[in-house]
Amino acid sequence: MTDVVVPVVRCEPKLDDAQFLAVAKDVADCVASGRTGRGISGLGSVSAWLSAVALLEKSERIVVVTGFFVPEKGGLASEGPVASIGPRGAAETDGPPGAVILGRALVRLGKDVSLVTDALCAPALEACSAAVGGPPVRCAAAGAEVLAEDPRALVFLERLGRSADGRYRNMRGEDISAITPPLDDAVSLARKAGIPVLAIGDGGNEAGMGALGEGLVRAVPGFSAALSVVAADVALPVDVSNWGGYGLAVLLSLCSGKRLGHLPGEEQSMLRALVAAGAVDGVTKRCELSVDGLPLREHCRLVWRLEDLRVRSSPGW
């Protein structure tokens, strides 16, 4: 990604620009190290993280969109209208936790936040948010409905975006348009209305990742047909999409002078709630305590690393 002018980020108590820049780099290194081997996390930049924080800081009403429905093998047709009920499959465990923790951090900053998903993914997202006292969840079936509350900023976190032929594909190359309501249409509507859009993804097929341009095609050459052409104003490619939400919560914590993120106990609570609601790991397609093929303990370790980074970077440490 091409670096942009580094924005001014307000921190109370004040970290100077060099300190905050260093912390942002540490956070990016933590959540976008290439751990999962997908290749796109190397396309990020520290300036993009700073732009994301500045975007969220100045916006008082924010909508966070998430939800990725995983079909069982042979469980759907690639053509036809969006299925309303009964497709075989389940919501993915990646997406809801990151959206919930980021959304809750923003609420703790006094912002008006809602989480938006489609009807198929709503039960899992609702369970995840309720497990840790997160923001309210509402359903949408189209882009205009995502913007119904007139947000001042829009965040897409692990939500499919259209590929070049207008279809929605997972990283297996499966066309899952039939079970993917076009919530990503909100991106173009928002940008036309002057509403900034932030996107977080880990595969390149997520809404907003089109902002990474030709570098995205080079990073995942075998998946060009699945890659999203929907471009956000700011895109954060990471190893696991949840981790992008966690990283932003840490940076917002340092700006506010209080802990806004979460600890491993809440990570476990969210994942257990998702599994109880029938959610599956998008890589293994199993209803188990894992995300993107990584077991719960690996995500808890990441959460601890981010919390340690927050504490050690706080003024007065």
N, C-alpha and C positions, 0 to 999 in steps of 0.2 A: 504494500500500500504506500502511496506517496504521502510523505509527511506533510502536515498542514501547519499553519502558524500555531504555536503553542498558546492556548488560552490562559487567561488568568483564573486561577482557582482560589476561592476564598477559604482560608483555614482559620478556625478559632478553636483553641489557642493557635496562634500563628506558627506555621512551619514556613521557613523561607522557601523561595522557589526551587533552589537547588536541592533542599531536603525532600520536598514533595516529589520532585522529578525522580530522585533516587528511589523513593518508596514506590512510585508508580512502576518504575522499571523492575523492582523486586517482585511486585505483585504480578506483573506480566510474565516474568520469568517463571513464577510459581505455577500459574494456571495455563500457560501457553508454552510449554517446554518441548512439545512434540511427543509427549508421553504415549499417546495412543497410536502414533505412527500414521495419522491421516494426512499430514503434510501441510494443512492450511494454517496452523497456528503460527508458523514462521512468517506469515504475511502481515502480521500486526505491527504496530508501532506504539511507542510510548506516547507520542502526541495524540494518537487516537484515544488512548485511555484518559488523558487529560481532557480532551474534547468531550468525552462521554460524561465525565464528572461535572464539567462546567454546564453541559446541557441539562443534566438532572438537577443541579443546584438552582438554576434560574427558573425552573418550571414548577408551578404550584399544583397543577392537575395533570396526572400522568396515568396512562393506560399501559399495562404490560400484557402482551399477547404471547401465549404459549400453547402447547398441546400438539402432540405428534401421535397419530393413531397407527399402530403396527398391525398389519394383517397377518392372519395365519396363512400358511402356504396354500395357494389355491382357493383362498376364501373370498375372492372378489373378482369382478370383471373390470377391465380397464376402461370400458366405455360406459356411457349412460350418465344419468343424473346422480348427484350426491346422495348416497344412501342415507335414509333418515333413521332406520332402525335395523338392528339385526345383523350387520356384517360380522363375520368371525374375526376376532382380533381384540386388541386391548390398547389402552393408552400407554405411552412409554414413560419410564421412570426418569429419563432425562428431560429437563424443561421445567416441570412444576416446582421442584425444590429451589432452583435458581431464581425463578420468578417470584416465589413466595418470600425468600430471604431478601432479595432486592426490594420488592414491594414493601415489605415490613420495615426495612431500613428507611425508606422514603416516608412512610407513615410516621415513624418516630422522629422525623425531621419536620413534621407538621404539614406534610403534603397530602393532597387528596389523591388516593391511589385505588385503582380497581384492576383486577386480573380478568382477562378475557380469553375465552377459548370456545371451541365448538361443543355441540351437545354430546358427541361421543367421548370427548376427553374431560368433560365437566365433572363427573363423579370423582375421578382421580385427583383433579386439581383441587376440588372442594375438600376432599379428605386430607390432602397434603397441607393446605392452608390452615384448616381447623386444628391440625395436630400441633401447630406452634403459634396460634393466634395471629395468623396472617391476614392480609386484606380480603375483602369480599370478592366473590367470583360471579361473573355473569357470562351468559352465552351470546354468541353472535353467529350468524350464518353468512354474512357478507361484509365487505370492507366498510360500507357506510355505517353498519351497525356497530362496528368497532369504535367509530368516532362519535357515537350518539351522545356521549357525555361532554363533548367539546373539550377534549384534552389539549393541554399546551405542549405536551411531548408524548411521543409514542415509542415504546420499546418492544421489539420482537426478540424473543429468546427461545431458540429451538422450535421454530414454527416454519413449516415448509413454504417455499416460495416457488413461483412458476419457473419452469425451465424455458429454453429458447422456443420450443414449440407450443408453449402455453399449457403444458401438462405438469402434473406433480409427480415426482419420482423419489423413491428412497434410494439409499446408497447401494442397494442390491440391483438397482435399475428397474425395479417394479413400478409400473404406472399405478399410482394409488389415488388418482384424481377422483374416483368415484366415492371415496370416503374422506376427502379433504375439502371442506368448504373454503372458498376463496377469501380468507381473511386478509391475505397479503395485499389485496386490492386497496386496503387502507393506506399502504405506503405511498402510492402515487397520489391518492386523494389528500393525504396529510401534507405532502411536500408542495402540492399545488396551493394549499391553503396557508403555507408558511409555517406549518407545524413540524419541528425537527423530529427525525426518526433515527433511533439508535438500534442496531441489530447485533445479536450475539449468536454465534453458531460454531459448529465444530466439524462440519462435513462439506460445506459449500453449497448444499441444496436448500439452505434455510433462507427465508425472506430477509432481504437486506444484504446478503453476502455478494450480490452482484456488484457492489461497490468495490470489490477487490480486483475487478477487471481481469485482464489476461493472465495475471499472476495466478489467479484461481485455477484456470485451465492447466497451467503448467504444473501446479502443485498436485493436482489429482487428475492426471491425464486420462486415466481409464474411466472416469466418471463424467465426461463432458456433457453427455446427454441429460444427466440428472442435475447439473449445477444450476442454481437460481440466477436469473438475469434481473431480479428485483433488487434495486440499489437503495440502500439507506444513506443518510447523511454521514453517519459514523458507523463503522463496522468493526467489531472485535472478534477476530477468529481465535478460538481457544481449544484446549484439548478435549474438554467436556463442557457442554454449554452451561450446565449448572455452575461450574466453577467461575464462569464469567460474571454471573450474578453475585457470587460470593466475593470475588475480587473487588467489584464496585462497592459492595457494602463496606469493605475494609477501608477503601479510600474515602468514602463518605464519612466513615467513623473518624478518620484523622482530620477531616475538615471541620467536623462538629465538636470534636473533643470528647466524644462519648462512644461507647461500643454500640454499634448498630447491627452487627452481624450475628452469628450464632456459634454454638459450640458443638462438639461431636454428639452429645446427648440428643440435641434437636435434629441433627442429621439422621440419627437412627430413628427418631420418632417419625420424621417425614417419610423415610423410606418404608418403615413398617406400615404406616397408614396407606401409602401407595399400593403396597403389595396386598393389604387387606381389601383394597378397592379393586383389585384385579389387574393392576398395572404390571407391565413386563419390561425386562431389560431389552432395549432395542437391538442389541447385538445378538444375545442368546435366544431371544424370544421366550424366555422363561419368566414365570412369576416368582422372582427371588430377590433377595436383598443385595442387588447389584445394579450398577448403572454403566452402560456402554462397555460391558464385559469386565468391569472392575468391581470387586466385592466391596461391601460396606466399609471394611477396615481401611481400604485405600482412600476412600472419600473422607473418612474421619481423620486420617493422617493429614490430608490436604487442609481440612478445616483447622486443625491444630497449627499447622505451619502458618496459615494466614493470621490466626489469632496471635501467635508468637511475634509475627512480623508487625502486627498492629501495636502490640504492647511495647516492643523495642523501638518502634518509630515514634511513639508518643512523646511530646515535649515533657521534660522532667524525668525521663527514664534514666 
